[in-house]
């Protein structure tokens, strides 16, 4: 494990450095029914700057060309080969990013999202990756008369030519339509 400093262990055995400075690595063994725990061993390394390594952005989700309803909230994710964090911005279109990774839409159209990683002392900036999504109209359910996203109960009573609507959020509405013999 990394005891201190700008180091990161991945896959249980791979050590990566996130910047320059002193990094202390601690090796430990907990013991078991047959052996006592081993004494921890700590090694400290002085990480010096060198030429920057390249990196790329992969696993950008959702994928390019995906389609969403205007009412969707979409989670964004991507991975840099350096394991440094990836950030997202709206490149164009009716998109809005909140919380760094939550994409919402303000209307229909095409939305382009740019994933980027600025680099560090050890890694140069990754080439930006842009994915474009199609935003369609609302996915509002059929018979959602009060706009709360849930279907409302509607009944036509032919004797009086009235529609009776029971809103899922509470309340009712009556609308006359046609005449006594009219059939919807």
N, C-alpha and C positions, 0 to 999 in steps of 0.2 A: 504494500500500500504506500501511497505518497504520504510521508509524514509532514512535510511542509514544502513550500515553494511552488514554482510554476510548472508542475508536472501533472500528468494524467495517465492512468493505467487503463487500458481497454483490453477486452478479451481475457482478462486475468493475468496476462504476462507481457503485454506490449506497453512500453513506456514511451510517451510522447511529451514534448516540451511545448509550452504555450508562450513562453517568453524567456528572456535571459535571467540569470540569477542562480542562487543556490537551491538545489532540489535535494531533499532527503528522502530516501527510499527505505522503508522498514520491512524486513522479512521476518515473518513469525510462523510458528507452528503450534497449534493449540494442544497437541497431545491427544491421546485416546486411552482406551482401557489398558493398553500395554505400555505406553510411554508417557512420561511426564511432558508438560509443555517445554518447548525449547526457549532458550533466552533469545529475545529479539535482537536482531542484528540490523544496524542502521549504517547506510553508506550515503555520503553527501557528495553531490556533483556540482561543479560550477559550470553552468550552461553559458557558453559564449555565443555572441552573434556570428552568424555565417551568412552565406548567400541564401536568399529566400527560395523556398521550394514552391513549385506550382501547386494549384489545387483546382478542383472542379466541383460544381454543384450537381447532385444527382437526386433521384427519388422525389422530384417536385410533384407534390400531390395537392390538388387534383391535377390530372393530366391535361395537356394541351387539347383543346377542342371539346372539353366537357360542357354539358348544358345544365343550367340550373333555373329554377323558378325565381322570380323577383323576390319572393318571400323567404327564400332559403338563407340560412346562415352557414357559411362554409369554412371549415377548418383548413388552414394552410400548413404545409410542412415540406421541408427539403433538408438534405444533408450535404454538408461540405466534406470533401475527402480529407480535409485537415482536422475534422471534428470540431472546428470553430462554429459558433452560432451563425445561422443564416437569417437575414432580415428580408422583409417584404414591403413593397410600395406599390401603389396603383400607378401603372404606366399610362393608362388611358381608360376612358369609359366610366360608366356609372357605378363605380365600386367605392367602398369605404372600409378601411381596415381599422379594427379596434383590438386592443389587447395584444397587438403585435402579430397575431395569427388568425384573427376572426374576420372573414370577409362577408360583408353585407352588400346589398345592391339597392340603389336609389331609384332605378327604373330599368326598362328593358334595353337591350343592345349588346354590344361587345365590350368585354372588360379584359384588359391586359394587366397581369400582375408580374412584377419584376422581382426575382429572387437574387439577392446579392450577399457576398461575403467580402468584407473590406481587407482581410488579411491581417497579419501580425508581424512581429520581428522575424519570424521564421517562414511565413507563407506570404506570397504575393496575393493580391486581390484575385478572387476567382472571376472568370468571365460571367457576366450576368446571364441569367436564364429567364426568358419571358414566356409565360403560358397565357393563352387567350381563351376566354370562356364565353359561351352564348348565354345571355340572360333572357328568358322568356317571360310571358305574362304571369300573373298571380296563379298560384296553385290552390286558390280558394275552393273549398268543397261546394258541390252542387247543393242548392237550397240553403245557403248560408245568407239569410236575409239581413242579419244584424251585423255581419262583418267580423264576428269573433273567431272565425276559423273552424267553427263546428256547424254541422248540419242542423237546421231548425225543422220542426214538424209543421207541415202545411197541409190543410185539408180544405177541399172545395165542397160547399154545401149547395147543391143545385136548387133547393126550394127557394132560397132567397138570393141566389147568385153571388154568394159571398165566399171569399177565401179567409180562412182563419189560420193565423200563424202563431205558433207557440215558440218564442225565442229560447234557444238553449241557455242563454245567459239570464233568463228570467223575463217575464212580461209577455204580452200578447199584442197582436195587431189584427184588425179586420179590414178587408178591402173588398168593396163591391166590384164585381166584374161581370158584365153582360146582363142577361135577363133570366127569368125563371127557367126557361126551356133551354138555355145555352149550356153546352157541354164542353169543357175544356179539352 
